[in-house]
Amino acid sequence: MKITDLNAWIIQGNFDWVLVRVDTDEGLRGIGECYASDHSLEIKQFVLSLRRQLIGENPKNIAHLTHKMGLGRISGYKVNAIAGIEIALWTCLERHLMLQSIFYLVEANGIK
């Protein structure tokens, strides 16, 4: 499984929300939320600036990817951006594992 795209949107509500979506070559999508406070535009721009680093990577390697994005070496709103991407990566992994479990159950029970 490989990351094929990374996108971010600003959603206006009681305050601005930045939603992140990670797409994979297996058709799975992960969604994450970045707490924006007063930095929604900066967070969105930072998320999109990481696109080149993440496309082609395996979304299951979450610890490696968060380190690659700079977690532990940055601060401020950029940490919020990485957290949103990380949540989207975990969502991809969850969906991938759920599909594997369903396929296993179907095969184990001889369902065709």
HELIX and SHEET records of a PDB file:
HELIX    1   1 SER A   40  SER A   49  1                                  10    
HELIX    2   2 ARG A   51  LEU A   54  1                                   4    
HELIX    3   3 ILE A   62  MET A   69  1                                   8    
HELIX    4   4 TYR A   77  ALA A  108  1                                  32    
SHEET    1   A 3 ILE A   3  GLN A  12  0                                        
SHEET    2   A 3 ASP A  16  THR A  24 -1                                        
SHEET    3   A 3 ARG A  29  TYR A  35 -1                                        
END                                                                             
